[in-house]
Amino acid sequence: MSLRTSWVESANAPGCEFPLNNLPYGVFDAGQGPRLGIAIGDRVLDVAAVDHGLDAGLFAEPAWNAVMAAGPQVWAALRARLTVLLGDVAHQAAVAPHLVRLEEVTLGLPFTVSEFTDFYASRHHATNVGTMFRGPENALPPNWLSIPIGYNGRASSVVVSGTDVRRPWGQLKAPGADLPHLGPSARFDLELELGAVVGLPSAGMVSVAQADAMIFGYVLLNDWSARDIQAWEYQPLGPFQAKATATTVSPWIVTKAALEPFRVGPPARERPLLPYLREPGPMQYDIALSVGLTPEGGAETILARTNARELYYSAAQQLCHHTTSGCPMRTGDLLGSGTISGGTPDSRGSLLELSWGGAEPVRLADGTERRFLQDGDRLTLYGAAEGEGYRVGFGACTGRVLPALPQPAWTQD
Amino acid sequence: MSLRTSWVESANAPGCEFPLNNLPYGVFDAGQGPRLGIAIGDRVLDVAAVDHGLDAGLFAEPAWNAVMAAGPQVWAALRARLTVLLGDVAHQAAVAPHLVRLEEVTLGLPFTVSEFTDFYASRHHATNVGTMFRGPENALPPNWLSIPIGYNGRASSVVVSGTDVRRPWGQLKAPGADLPHLGPSARFDLELELGAVVGLPSAGMVSVAQADAMIFGYVLLNDWSARDIQAWEYQPLGPFQAKATATTVSPWIVTKAALEPFRVGPPARERPLLPYLREPGPMQYDIALSVGLTPEGGAETILARTNARELYYSAAQQLCHHTTSGCPMRTGDLLGSGTISGGTPDSRGSLLELSWGGAEPVRLADGTERRFLQDGDRLTLYGAAEGEGYRVGFGACTGRVLPALPQPAWTQD
């Protein structure tokens, strides 16, 4: 596939993340309250205002959930119609008045998150973290090559790119201490992930193919993590408050349709998967990912570059596994891939791995070092699939670390 | 406090679970669609239809969330008004036409569950399970005496009492096997819990007193658990599909106000809690709990009797801890206490404990034995606080085990 040209000239520019091939879904506010929008070039289209050919009720709420719930035929019809409206100059006069400059709008959460599940699907990440938490001999848990390991996260803490993130308090146990104390996390970290957005609900076990058909699209996802809280709390029932401060998603949902040309097969699997998890076709995506850290008042340093194709389990496999117990899945469920790390030190998707648990500080462009995040640090995820002469991007997924709040009186002796 | 008498005569009968002192909140359907109801004696009151003195919008949806979000003043006003309407015979003529016999209605989920968190707050339960899963020397994790350990569950699988529960499929690893297989759970189990229903939202760290003020009421809660799925999947990120089949709650939310006379202090604590978790007053409740198993076509056997006062951490402490990271809590959040077990073998709140991992089968009244649940078994939780001459009950929390579905074609080699 090659570039589809639009009469929105900026959409045809080399390197543009939002060409006509993309058409990602977001929520924008240009001063009149939140509305559904599509990014095209350096503009956002007010979808409800144009002749979209669908039931207006689908666009009534400032979240894409109604469209998501409407299913693949509506998804395809809307995409086809938008491709005509923004591709055919015959529609320019009618449509152009409903474009707003992206730089003039505020972007909101593109969908209402029903529940959030976070997985653990990058083998390099699981191996790195396992080595640090449990030692090299127990790095990869025995179930990891068979199960797309996941745990339930907290939907209420999912925020859109641009939201500041407050350093959390939590129970911490200092090395060598017998007892924990309450304090601000000193090992606050990022996790570079891809998120899958569930469009269609399910009410029983589904296959990988059915799961893939339920997925509406993908977002970038930063699952902020307090490593010191996690280390003390996570046995035996898993991460809880360490992951409950915030999860930042990109402002745009890139549709499965836009990513179709970028499907790739999985990494080599040393143990055959159980039949229910086998893929009927390529379910991974070739999406280049990176993360940058910008210190307060400083320049950005790219911490790591990796790729979504590193994932050992696809979102479709994760969603399939999520239904094995009969767990009902709903429109708006969000599935995080787990931190995506490659096999080289500069492709690790968290500071925990980049600084190897704090032992090997990362040097930034301004000469300072980071073991974990400092107050004022801005973290930004980038992601794009590269086609022939065009790019399908997610928009930046960014958030800045605010200092912890002062200690509340009731927490003191 | 003693019995408050109502002109609904059945509410004054000895042993009645729904006297005027209780007034629990539910959702009923008498053939005209779901409506908000209050249980009184053997009747349910159609709240929206009487002169409740509050904004009608609070009762427009068939879920108590709007009232829950309205806060303690509205909660108190509604309770006071209902006490007058159902206690003062002067209102009988106006109110009686809006009473329906409980036996003639279907009861629905009393509130829309935002998110579900399950805790692990019974020391005997944690010790028993820890002994079986990790051995006696590692039974109680080192953090257990400091943290109200919890994990995020799945809100979409919460169902109301009376809903059948389908035995789940899942990844299982047979003892001695190298690799797992997909199969129906052979160790499907119950968990006897109390659930706290969050009324008011929060947006930062709250104290135990503030958390207590946010709680609207309590339900009985059976967190169905597949022990064989859990044993294979739960390391390192905690239970996932083992707990995602269903969580059954009682049809009635018993309000915090109704339980006020039954507050008690905590069990002895061998390690002082961190200041933020210390209680400003009694936060546990003296609520007698039991669970019965009724085989298909057979008579019920009470498996265990225990009490909510066994809980080492109160719901207020759990909710307080839940906010330490800044995690936003919302109206409709449901917090499971964790399985409530006492110190004696007949007070254990799960078959896992009662049969000691299957090693010591439990004998039923009909002479059959149970290690774990069989298809057709009906599980029923009961709970009531006993006042002087009256009882505050939850109504039965029941569910029947249906056989696993046939194996889907796509899961076979």
Interface residues (C-beta under 8 A of the other chain):
Chain A: S114 E115 Y120 G130 F133 R134 P141 N143 S146 I147 I149 G150 Y151 N152 G153 R154 A155 S156 S157 R166 P168 W169 G170 Q171 K173 L179 P180 H181 L182 G204 M205 S207 V208 A209 A226 I229 W232 E233 Y234 Q235 P236 L237 G238 P239 F240 Q241 A242 A244 T245 A246 R271 L274 P275 Y276 H321 H322 T324 S325 G326 C327 P328 M329 R330 D333 L405 P408 W410 T411 Q412 D413
Chain B: S114 E115 Y120 G130 F133 R134 P141 N143 S146 I147 I149 G150 Y151 N152 G153 R154 A155 S156 S157 R166 P168 W169 G170 Q171 K173 L179 P180 H181 L182 G204 M205 S207 V208 A209 A226 I229 W232 E233 Y234 Q235 P236 L237 G238 P239 F240 Q241 A242 A244 T245 A246 R271 L274 P275 Y276 H321 H322 T324 S325 G326 C327 P328 M329 R330 D333 L405 P408 W410 T411 Q412 D413
